[in-house]
């Protein structure tokens, strides 16, 4: 499912660093249709412990993740709606994506020049939002961009002065008030980019040293997946365990089409079990004995975490 998230923000807020960290998680599985598309677009694997456990359960030869597309979009400056800077390129690319990951700098570092004299994250957010609104007003017949779903990525810096570490800072308080009913994540893009080449087991001591204990990139990918209204269902067996992407609220035949159009057009029924119930049962045979595998028809709405076998004519 080709839904995409555009990474936007002012210059020098960490967009490219974040994109580099993200695209090192690019899907590079043999016989899998997703990979890096060009230098500014990447299909990124969605981290999912459920899929990994199912792959171990089935002793699968392949473990294939769901994926979400991220697009690195040119930096914006004031006046972009009137063509300033790379404004036209910026705005045209935003129109093409389904949601926005708005990178916001929340660290102070004199070695990394800020667009403004003083760091003010909320002001930066409002500047970009205003430019998007002005662009919509100037082009009322074009797809609206100011109303696209937005995820705010607060980029901090290890060892630097971060506003979230001084929570009584008025700038941080105003930012939190703005974000209270919105989706946001905190990421240290610089650290995540440095760690991108390491195996998961090798990252732990470095995270201890940097004081960055959570994988902000994984949190960002999962939040982006959710922002797009996407869920995963699974197929699992000896050959492969695979996460399939569908829109939340999707009926079984439409979900089956993610695998093959015959599963939609010639749908008979679906055999469904929750992934955890399957693991708890210990095998498909025991799950059947316990009556845990349900037979569902065309009206069934697929749930996140379903393991499904489709039957068709």
Residue pairs with C-beta under 8 A, 6 or more apart in sequence:
1 230
1 245
1 246
1 247
1 258
2 69
3 68
3 69
3 98
3 99
3 228
3 230
4 41
4 68
4 69
4 70
4 71
4 96
4 97
4 98
4 99
5 68
5 69
5 70
5 71
5 97
5 98
5 99
5 100
5 101
5 151
5 224
5 227
5 228
6 70
6 71
6 73
6 93
6 94
6 96
6 97
6 99
6 100
6 101
7 15
7 18
7 19
7 70
7 71
7 72
7 73
7 101
7 103
7 153
8 15
8 73
8 76
8 90
8 94
8 100
8 101
8 102
8 103
8 128
9 15
9 75
9 76
9 102
9 103
9 104
9 105
9 124
9 128
10 75
10 76
10 77
10 105
10 115
10 124
10 127
10 128
11 75
11 76
11 77
11 115
12 75
12 105
12 112
12 113
12 114
12 115
13 75
13 103
13 104
13 105
13 124
13 155
14 103
14 105
14 155
14 189
14 190
15 72
15 73
15 75
15 103
16 72
17 189
17 190
17 193
18 103
18 153
18 155
18 187
18 189
18 192
18 193
18 220
19 40
19 42
19 70
19 72
20 193
20 196
21 189
21 192
21 193
21 196
21 217
22 42
22 44
22 70
22 217
22 220
22 221
23 36
23 42
23 44
23 70
24 196
24 197
25 44
25 45
25 47
25 196
25 217
25 221
26 35
26 36
26 42
26 43
26 44
26 45
27 34
27 35
27 43
27 44
27 45
27 65
27 67
28 35
29 62
29 64
29 65
30 62
31 62
32 64
34 43
34 67
35 43
36 42
36 43
37 43
37 69
40 71
40 72
40 73
41 69
41 70
41 71
41 72
42 69
42 70
43 67
43 68
43 69
44 67
44 68
44 69
44 70
44 221
45 65
45 66
45 67
45 221
46 65
46 66
46 67
46 68
46 221
46 222
46 225
46 232
46 243
46 245
47 65
47 215
47 218
47 221
47 222
48 65
48 66
48 232
48 243
50 232
50 234
50 275
50 276
50 305
51 63
51 65
51 66
51 232
51 234
51 241
51 242
51 243
52 63
53 275
53 279
54 60
54 234
54 236
54 241
54 275
54 278
54 279
54 307
55 62
55 63
55 236
55 241
57 236
57 278
57 279
58 236
58 237
58 238
58 241
59 238
60 236
60 237
60 238
60 239
60 240
60 241
61 238
61 239
61 240
62 239
62 240
62 241
62 242
63 240
63 241
64 240
64 241
64 242
64 243
65 243
66 225
66 230
66 232
66 243
66 244
66 245
67 245
68 221
68 224
68 225
68 228
68 230
68 245
70 101
70 224
71 93
71 96
71 97
73 90
73 93
73 94
73 97
74 85
74 86
74 89
74 90
74 93
75 85
75 86
75 90
76 85
76 86
76 87
76 90
76 127
76 128
76 131
77 84
77 85
77 87
77 115
78 84
78 127
78 131
79 85
79 87
79 131
80 86
80 87
80 90
80 91
80 131
80 135
81 87
81 91
81 131
81 132
81 134
81 135
81 138
82 134
87 131
91 132
91 135
91 145
94 100
94 132
94 145
94 148
95 142
95 143
95 145
97 148
98 148
98 149
98 228
99 148
99 149
99 150
99 151
99 224
99 227
99 228
100 148
100 149
100 150
100 151
101 150
101 151
101 153
101 220
101 224
102 125
102 128
102 150
102 151
102 152
102 153
103 153
103 155
103 189
104 121
104 124
104 125
104 152
104 153
104 154
104 155
104 175
105 114
105 119
105 121
105 124
105 155
106 119
106 121
106 154
106 155
106 156
106 162
106 163
106 164
106 172
106 175
106 186
107 119
107 155
107 156
107 157
107 160
107 161
107 162
107 163
108 119
108 160
108 161
109 157
109 160
109 161
115 124
116 123
116 124
119 163
119 171
120 171
121 154
121 163
121 171
121 172
121 175
122 171
122 174
122 175
122 178
125 152
125 175
125 178
129 146
132 145
132 146
133 146
135 145
135 146
136 142
136 144
136 145
136 146
136 147
149 227
149 228
150 182
150 183
150 227
151 183
151 184
151 185
151 220
151 223
151 224
151 227
152 179
152 182
152 183
152 184
152 185
153 184
153 185
153 187
153 220
154 164
154 175
154 184
154 185
154 186
154 187
155 187
155 188
155 189
156 162
156 164
156 186
156 187
156 188
157 188
157 190
158 188
158 190
158 191
158 210
158 211
158 212
159 210
159 211
163 169
163 171
163 172
163 175
164 172
164 186
166 172
167 173
183 223
183 226
183 227
185 216
185 219
185 220
185 223
186 216
187 216
187 217
187 219
187 220
188 210
188 212
188 216
189 216
191 207
191 210
191 212
192 212
192 215
192 216
192 217
194 206
195 203
195 206
195 207
198 206
203 215
207 213
229 247
229 248
230 245
230 246
230 247
230 248
231 245
231 246
231 247
231 248
231 250
231 302
231 303
231 304
231 305
232 243
232 244
232 245
232 246
232 304
232 305
233 243
233 244
233 246
233 255
233 302
233 303
233 304
233 305
233 306
233 307
233 308
234 241
234 242
234 243
234 244
234 275
234 305
234 306
234 307
234 308
235 241
235 242
235 244
235 259
235 307
235 308
235 309
236 242
236 278
236 307
244 255
244 258
244 259
245 258
246 254
246 255
246 258
246 302
248 304
249 301
250 301
250 302
251 298
251 299
251 300
251 301
251 302
252 267
252 270
252 272
252 296
252 297
252 298
252 299
252 300
252 301
252 302
252 308
252 310
253 263
253 264
253 267
253 298
254 264
255 302
255 308
256 263
256 264
256 267
256 270
256 308
256 310
256 312
257 263
257 264
259 310
262 312
263 310
263 312
265 312
266 312
266 313
267 298
267 310
267 312
268 311
268 312
268 313
269 295
269 296
269 297
269 311
270 295
270 296
270 297
270 300
270 308
270 309
270 310
270 311
271 293
271 294
271 295
271 296
271 308
271 309
271 311
272 293
272 294
272 295
272 296
272 300
272 306
272 307
272 308
273 287
273 292
273 293
273 294
273 306
273 307
274 303
274 305
274 306
274 307
275 305
275 306
275 307
276 305
277 287
277 292
278 284
278 287
278 292
278 307
281 287
281 290
281 292
284 293
287 293
302 308
